[in-house]
Amino acid sequence: MSLSIADLLNLPSLSNAEVVAGKKGLYKNVDSISVLEYPDPIALQDELFKNSKFYGSEIVITGFVYIKDDVDAQCKVIRRLHEMGEVGLILYYVGIFLPCIDKKVIELADELGFSIICMPKNRMDLRYSEVIYEVVEAILKEKKVDIHLVSEMLERISLLPVHQRSMDTVLRMLSDRMTCSLYLTDYDFVSMNMANWPRISNVKLTDIGKYYGNDYTRIPKEPDSVFINRDICICSHSIKSEKTSCLYLIIVKEDGILSEEICRQAAEVVQLFINIWSQGHGNIGTEELIRAILNDEPMKMRRLAEIFHIDVRAIQHLLIVKQDKSITNNGQLNKINQYLKEKTKTVIEKFFEVSLVGNYNDCFVIFLGKAKVKNSCEMITECLLYELEDFEEKIILVSNFALENTREVRSAYIMCSNYLQQARCIYPNKCSITLQELQFAKKCQDVIDKGEDSIKETLHLLSPIEKSGKEQRKELYTTLEIFMLDSGLNVSKTAEKLFLHKNTIKYRIKKLNEKFNFHIDKMPESYDLYKAVALRRLLKNKSKLS
């Protein structure tokens, strides 16, 4: 479907609207529209976005009425909408409820390519329903005209971030595009992935299985009308691949008719996705369980966990091993992952009851359950680093301890994917990075994302050093960075790293204490200083970020 945001601007109800941000995103396709208003902005963040689901090429209408005075909350909403696949925002009642569109909101939307369309300002008489009606009508017209589903879907899938590129997401996109339910099952009628339309569908897979005696061969290959709780149109397609066991795609439309050609194309999209992006989908292997956990595919995760007798609810910790240099050769990558499996398996079993290891994308992941001995988390990090000392490539170990559930495990992985580079810039000499250090790196990156004023405000604390002479300034900055970021506020370690006597370091720290009028190793006074020093180093090394 090729209905873009730019096309919507030609609709009568949007003809006087203005694109105030995200103009580079006007080419994005739109296949649904929704309204976003919520009385409690905190609940909005916690409840609406907690699953990080992909909602497809949807445009959202809002007035930001309940967060009209909270610019940070507005930015958070935009960032999360973008992460979930939303393409833009139609903003009402600017000048009435929302005083104005803040510069920070515009800058963020421009950075993300997230289009913000402002309806005519100071107009209380404008109604959401006019835009909703015309947008929905345009979408329906376009769906009737454009039946080239495969190329459209492949393009959209290729643009998805890696952590959203899952079978659940693909089925959700197809479901929204076709306004029907899709179920991907094995021969035994066990669902591996599904997407319902509507989301409160009255027709369940168990009802379909019961109707056809759990015999896949009895489901019609061409769309046919039957009565299962209500009138439905149903068909099925086998999904075959040389590298996977055969799967079956069941397509169901309530109170409507399915197009045989569109259903055939939907099956082709699923098969191409498996062949291109998800090789092994449907194969029974522990690495598929890992993919199911990190791709947020709960049905598939539960099925595989039962087969392997692994209690995924017992997973409490996640370790991620990454090579310092990116490796694209699959043969070399498999060899490295096999080496890591052999090296880590015996070490892990000494300390933890539940363990699951395997590769995911460009890293090696280790899931851990309940500890067998005290201080297991600290010891496992030390032991793994020791075991991997002779590894031919430099490795980074990211430790994420004390996670409550698989949702937090996935969030920790995404945090690593998004902010490990920033953490490496701040802590370049560390072989082990913690979740807390990743979260701190995110805070530093957030300061940069907010713009020049935010950076200046954070770095202002360092102004006493800036007033020093050139040589002393360099000397104090070097000492401060290594003391705070690299040596854990330890004088001896700082002296060792700088090849200086301890007394020299003590003298410099005394000078720093005098300049800042507080002890730089004393909390909470030193926290803002620590952040400023880290931000300065991150900015200095920003050329290393892709």
C-alpha positions in Angstrom: 0.0 0.0 0.0 1.5 3.4 -1.0 -0.6 5.9 0.9 2.0 8.1 2.5 1.7 10.9 5.2 2.3 13.4 2.3 -0.8 12.0 0.6 -2.9 12.5 3.7 -2.0 16.2 3.6 -4.1 16.5 0.5 -7.3 15.4 2.3 -9.8 18.3 2.9 -9.7 17.9 6.7 -5.8 18.2 6.7 -5.5 20.8 3.9 -4.8 23.7 6.3 -2.6 21.6 8.6 1.1 22.4 8.9 4.0 19.9 9.1 6.1 21.4 11.9 8.6 18.5 12.3 9.8 15.3 10.8 9.5 16.3 7.2 12.0 13.5 6.2 9.4 11.0 7.3 6.6 12.2 5.0 7.2 9.3 2.6 6.3 6.7 5.2 3.2 4.6 4.5 0.1 4.8 6.7 -2.3 1.9 7.1 -4.2 2.8 10.3 -5.1 5.8 12.5 -5.6 5.9 16.3 -6.3 8.3 19.1 -3.9 8.8 22.1 -5.2 10.5 25.2 -4.7 9.4 28.8 -5.5 11.1 32.1 -2.3 10.0 33.9 1.0 10.5 32.0 2.9 8.1 34.4 0.4 5.4 33.7 0.6 6.2 30.0 4.3 5.4 30.1 4.0 2.3 32.3 0.9 0.7 30.8 0.6 1.7 27.2 4.2 1.1 26.3 5.3 -1.7 28.7 5.2 -4.5 26.2 7.1 -2.6 23.4 4.8 -4.2 20.9 4.9 -3.2 17.2 1.8 -1.4 16.2 2.5 -1.0 12.5 2.4 2.0 10.2 -0.1 3.9 12.3 -0.6 7.7 12.6 -1.8 9.0 15.9 -4.1 11.9 16.8 -3.6 13.7 20.1 -3.9 17.0 21.9 -1.3 16.2 24.6 -4.0 17.6 26.9 -2.9 15.7 30.0 0.8 16.4 29.5 0.4 19.9 28.0 2.9 21.4 30.5 5.4 18.5 30.6 7.8 18.8 27.6 9.9 15.8 28.8 6.8 13.6 28.9 5.8 14.7 25.4 9.3 13.8 24.2 9.1 10.4 25.9 5.8 9.7 24.2 7.1 10.6 20.8 10.2 8.4 21.3 8.2 5.4 22.4 5.6 5.9 19.6 8.5 5.9 17.1 10.0 2.7 18.7 6.6 1.0 18.4 6.4 1.7 14.6 4.1 4.7 14.7 4.9 7.0 11.8 3.6 10.4 12.9 1.4 12.6 15.1 -1.5 14.8 14.2 -1.6 17.5 17.0 -4.9 19.3 17.8 -5.8 22.3 20.0 -2.4 24.0 20.0 -2.8 27.4 21.5 -5.8 26.3 23.5 -4.8 23.4 25.7 -1.1 23.0 24.6 0.4 26.5 24.7 2.9 25.8 21.9 5.0 23.0 20.4 8.3 23.1 22.3 11.6 23.3 20.4 12.8 20.1 22.1 9.8 18.2 20.7 10.4 19.5 17.2 14.2 18.7 17.4 13.5 15.2 18.6 10.9 14.5 15.9 13.3 15.8 13.2 16.0 13.6 14.5 13.7 10.5 14.4 12.0 11.4 11.1 8.7 11.3 13.0 6.3 13.6 11.3 4.3 16.0 13.5 1.3 17.6 11.7 -0.2 20.6 13.5 -3.8 21.4 13.0 -4.8 25.1 12.7 -4.0 26.7 16.0 -6.5 28.3 18.4 -9.4 26.3 16.9 -11.6 24.6 19.4 -14.2 23.7 16.8 -12.0 21.1 15.0 -13.0 17.5 15.6 -10.9 14.3 15.6 -13.7 12.5 13.8 -13.3 14.5 10.5 -9.7 13.5 10.1 -10.4 9.9 11.3 -13.2 9.4 8.7 -11.2 10.8 5.8 -8.0 8.9 6.6 -9.8 5.6 7.1 -11.7 6.2 3.8 -8.4 6.9 2.0 -6.8 3.8 3.5 -9.7 1.6 2.4 -9.6 3.0 -1.2 -5.9 2.4 -1.4 -6.2 -1.2 -0.2 -8.7 -1.9 -3.0 -6.4 -0.4 -5.6 -3.0 -1.7 -4.4 -2.8 -5.5 -4.3 1.0 -5.8 -4.5 1.5 -7.0 -1.0 4.8 -8.8 -1.2 7.1 -6.0 -2.3 5.4 -3.5 0.1 5.7 -5.8 3.1 9.4 -6.8 2.4 10.3 -3.1 2.2 8.6 -2.4 5.5 10.2 -5.4 7.2 13.6 -4.4 6.0 13.2 -0.9 7.7 12.3 -2.4 11.1 14.9 -2.2 13.9 16.4 -5.6 14.5 14.7 -6.2 17.9 11.3 -5.8 16.2 12.0 -7.9 13.2 10.1 -11.0 14.5 7.4 -13.3 13.2 4.9 -11.8 15.6 5.6 -8.4 14.1 5.2 -9.7 10.5 1.9 -11.3 11.3 0.7 -8.1 13.0 1.6 -6.1 10.0 -0.2 -8.5 7.6 -3.2 -8.7 10.0 -3.6 -4.9 10.0 -3.1 -4.7 6.2 -5.6 -7.5 5.4 -8.0 -6.9 8.4 -8.0 -10.6 9.3 -6.5 -13.0 11.8 -3.4 -15.1 11.0 -2.2 -18.1 12.9 1.2 -19.8 12.2 1.0 -23.4 13.4 2.8 -26.7 13.2 1.2 -30.0 12.0 -0.2 -30.7 15.4 -2.2 -27.5 15.4 0.1 -25.9 18.0 0.3 -22.1 17.5 3.8 -20.7 17.2 2.7 -17.1 16.3 -0.5 -15.3 15.8 -2.2 -11.9 15.2 -5.9 -11.4 15.7 -8.2 -8.9 13.9 -9.9 -7.5 15.6 -7.7 -7.9 18.7 -10.9 -9.0 20.6 -11.7 -11.6 18.0 -14.5 -14.1 18.8 -12.9 -16.9 16.8 -10.1 -18.8 18.5 -7.6 -21.2 17.1 -8.8 -23.9 19.5 -12.3 -23.5 18.0 -10.9 -23.8 14.5 -9.0 -26.9 15.5 -12.1 -28.5 17.0 -14.2 -27.7 14.0 -11.7 -29.5 11.6 -10.8 -32.2 14.1 -7.2 -30.8 14.5 -6.6 -32.1 11.0 -4.8 -29.4 9.0 -5.5 -31.2 5.7 -9.3 -30.5 6.1 -8.9 -26.7 6.1 -9.6 -25.4 2.6 -6.7 -24.2 0.6 -8.9 -21.6 -1.1 -11.0 -19.1 0.9 -14.3 -20.7 2.0 -17.2 -19.6 4.2 -18.0 -21.6 7.3 -19.7 -20.9 10.7 -17.4 -21.2 13.8 -19.1 -19.1 16.5 -20.0 -16.7 13.7 -19.7 -16.5 9.9 -16.0 -16.5 8.9 -14.0 -16.9 5.7 -11.0 -19.2 6.1 -8.1 -20.7 4.1 -4.7 -22.2 4.8 -1.3 -22.3 3.2 1.7 -24.5 3.9 5.0 -22.7 4.6 7.9 -24.8 3.4 11.6 -24.2 3.7 14.7 -26.4 3.2 16.0 -25.3 6.6 12.8 -25.7 8.7 10.1 -28.1 9.4 6.8 -27.4 7.5 4.5 -24.8 9.1 1.0 -23.8 8.3 -0.5 -20.4 7.9 -4.3 -20.2 8.7 -6.0 -17.0 7.6 -9.4 -16.1 9.0 -11.7 -13.1 8.3 -14.9 -12.5 10.3 -18.0 -11.4 8.5 -16.2 -10.8 5.2 -14.5 -12.4 2.2 -10.8 -13.2 1.7 -9.1 -12.6 -1.6 -7.3 -15.7 -2.8 -4.5 -13.7 -4.4 -3.9 -11.6 -1.2 -3.8 -14.7 0.9 -1.3 -16.3 -1.4 0.9 -13.2 -1.2 0.6 -13.2 2.6 1.9 -16.8 2.7 4.7 -15.8 0.4 5.6 -12.9 2.7 5.8 -15.3 5.7 7.9 -17.8 3.8 10.3 -15.1 2.5 10.7 -13.7 6.0 11.7 -17.1 7.3 14.2 -17.6 4.5 15.7 -14.1 4.7 15.5 -13.0 8.3 14.5 -15.9 10.5 16.3 -19.0 9.2 15.3 -21.9 11.5 11.9 -20.6 12.4 9.9 -23.7 13.3 13.1 -25.8 14.1 13.2 -27.1 17.6 16.5 -25.8 19.1 17.6 -23.9 22.2 18.7 -21.0 20.0 15.1 -20.7 18.8 14.0 -20.4 22.4 16.6 -17.6 22.9 15.2 -15.9 19.8 11.7 -16.2 21.1 12.7 -14.6 24.4 14.6 -11.7 22.9 12.1 -11.2 20.0 9.2 -11.1 22.5 7.3 -14.1 21.0 5.5 -15.5 24.2 3.6 -18.3 22.6 6.6 -19.7 20.8 8.7 -19.2 24.0 6.3 -21.2 26.1 6.1 -24.0 23.6 9.8 -24.4 23.3 10.4 -24.0 27.0 8.0 -26.9 27.6 9.7 -29.1 25.1 13.2 -28.5 26.6 11.8 -28.6 30.2 13.3 -25.1 30.8 11.6 -22.9 33.3 11.9 -19.5 31.7 10.2 -17.9 34.7 13.3 -18.8 36.7 15.7 -16.7 34.5 17.1 -14.0 36.7 20.3 -12.9 34.9 21.5 -12.2 31.4 25.2 -12.1 30.3 26.1 -10.9 26.8 29.4 -11.6 25.2 30.3 -9.3 22.2 33.4 -9.3 20.0 35.1 -5.9 19.9 35.2 -6.1 16.1 32.1 -6.9 14.2 32.2 -10.3 12.4 30.0 -10.8 9.3 31.4 -14.1 8.1 28.8 -16.7 9.1 31.3 -19.6 9.2 33.7 -17.7 11.4 30.8 -16.5 13.6 29.6 -20.1 14.1 33.1 -21.2 15.0 33.4 -18.5 17.6 30.0 -19.2 19.1 30.9 -22.9 19.4 34.1 -22.0 21.2 32.2 -19.7 23.6 29.6 -22.5 24.3 32.4 -25.0 25.2 34.2 -22.4 27.4 31.2 -21.1 29.3 29.1 -24.2 29.8 31.2 -25.8 32.6 31.8 -22.5 34.3 28.2 -21.6 34.4 27.0 -24.9 35.8 29.2 -24.5 38.9 27.4 -21.4 39.9 23.8 -21.4 38.6 20.9 -23.9 38.4 19.3 -22.7 35.2 21.5 -22.0 32.2 20.7 -21.4 28.6 23.4 -20.3 26.1 23.5 -19.5 22.4 24.1 -16.8 19.8 21.6 -14.1 18.9 22.4 -11.7 16.0 26.0 -10.5 16.5 26.5 -11.6 20.2 26.6 -14.6 22.4 24.0 -14.6 25.2 23.9 -16.5 28.5 20.6 -16.8 30.6 21.1 -17.7 34.2 18.7 -18.8 37.0 19.0 -19.1 40.7 22.5 -19.0 42.2 24.0 -22.2 43.8 26.5 -20.4 46.0 26.9 -16.9 47.6 28.4 -14.1 45.4 27.8 -16.2 42.3 27.1 -13.1 40.2 30.5 -11.5 41.0 32.4 -14.8 40.6 30.8 -15.7 37.3 32.0 -12.5 35.8 35.5 -13.0 37.0 35.6 -16.6 35.9 34.3 -16.0 32.5 36.7 -13.2 31.8 39.5 -15.5 33.0 38.4 -18.3 30.8 38.1 -16.1 27.7 41.5 -14.4 28.3 43.2 -16.4 25.5 40.4 -15.7 23.0 41.8 -14.5 19.7 39.5 -11.5 19.6 39.0 -8.9 22.3 35.6 -9.5 24.0 33.3 -7.4 26.1 31.1 -9.0 28.8 27.9 -7.2 29.6 26.3 -8.3 32.9 22.6 -7.8 33.7 21.8 -9.2 37.1 18.6 -9.4 39.2 16.0 -9.3 36.4 12.4 -10.0 37.3 11.1 -11.7 34.1 11.7 -12.3 30.4 10.3 -8.8 29.6 13.1 -7.3 31.7 15.6 -9.7 30.1 14.6 -8.4 26.6 14.7 -4.8 27.8 18.2 -5.4 29.1 19.3 -6.8 25.7 17.8 -3.8 23.9 19.6 -1.5 26.4 22.8 -3.2 25.5 22.1 -3.0 21.7 21.4 0.7 21.9 23.9 2.0 24.4 26.9 -0.3 24.6 28.9 1.9 22.2 28.3 4.9 24.5 29.3 2.9 27.5 32.5 1.8 25.7 33.3 5.4 25.0 32.9 6.3 28.7 34.7 3.2 30.0 37.1 2.3 27.1 39.4 0.1 29.2 36.8 -2.1 30.8 36.2 -5.6 29.6 33.1 -5.9 31.7 30.1 -3.5 31.5 27.2 -3.7 33.9 23.5 -2.9 33.2 23.8 0.1 35.5 26.7 1.5 33.5 24.6 1.1 30.3 21.8 3.0 32.0 24.2 5.7 33.0 25.5 5.8 29.4 21.9 6.3 28.3 21.5 9.2 30.7 24.6 10.8 29.2 23.3 10.2 25.6 20.0 11.7 26.6 21.8 14.9 27.6 23.4 15.1 24.2 20.0 14.3 22.5 18.4 17.2 24.3 20.7 19.7 22.6 23.4 22.3 23.3 21.7 23.9 26.3 21.5 20.7 28.1 25.2 19.8 27.4 26.3 23.3 28.6 24.3 23.0 31.8 25.8 19.6 32.6 29.4 20.6 31.7 29.2 23.9 33.6 30.3 22.1 36.8 33.7 21.7 35.2 34.2 25.4 34.8 36.7 25.7 37.7 39.1 23.5 35.7 38.5 25.5 32.5 39.8 28.6 34.3 43.2 27.0 35.0 46.2 27.4 32.7 46.6 25.1 29.7 49.1 22.6 31.3 47.3 22.5 34.6 43.9 22.1 32.8 45.2 19.1 30.9 46.8 17.6 34.0 43.7 18.0 36.1 41.3 16.7 33.5 43.4 13.6 32.9 43.7 12.9 36.6 39.9 13.5 37.2 38.9 11.2 34.3 41.1 8.3 35.3 40.4 8.7 39.0 36.6 8.7 38.6 35.9 6.7 35.5 38.8 4.2 35.2 40.0 3.6 38.8 36.9 3.5 41.0 38.1 6.5 43.0 41.2 4.6 44.0 44.4 6.6 44.4 46.8 3.7 44.0 45.1 2.5 40.8 45.1 6.1 39.4 48.8 6.4 40.1 49.5 3.1 38.5 47.6 4.0 35.3 49.3 7.4 35.0 52.8 6.0 36.0 53.0 8.5 38.8 53.7 8.4 42.5 50.7 8.2 44.8 51.6 11.4 46.5 51.4 13.2 43.2 47.9 11.9 42.7 46.9 12.9 46.2 48.2 16.4 45.6 46.2 16.7 42.4 43.1 15.5 44.1 43.6 18.0 46.8 43.8 20.7 44.1 40.6 19.4 42.6 38.8 19.4 46.0 39.8 23.0 46.4 38.6 24.1 43.0 35.2 22.4 43.3 34.8 23.2 47.0 33.8 19.6 47.9 35.6 16.3 48.1 35.4 14.7 44.6 35.2 11.2 46.1 32.2 12.0 48.4 28.6 11.2 47.5 26.2 12.7 46.7 28.3 15.8 45.9 30.4 13.9 43.4 27.5 12.4 41.3 26.9 15.5 39.1 30.7 15.8 38.7 31.0 12.2 37.7 28.2 12.7 35.1 29.9 15.8 33.7 33.3 14.0 33.4 31.6 11.1 31.7 29.7 13.4 29.3 32.9 15.2 28.4 34.7 11.9 27.6 31.7 10.7 25.5 31.7 13.9 23.5 35.4 13.6 23.0 35.0 10.1 21.7 31.7 10.6 19.8 33.5 9.9 16.4 33.6 6.3 17.5 29.8 6.1 17.6 28.2 4.8 14.3 
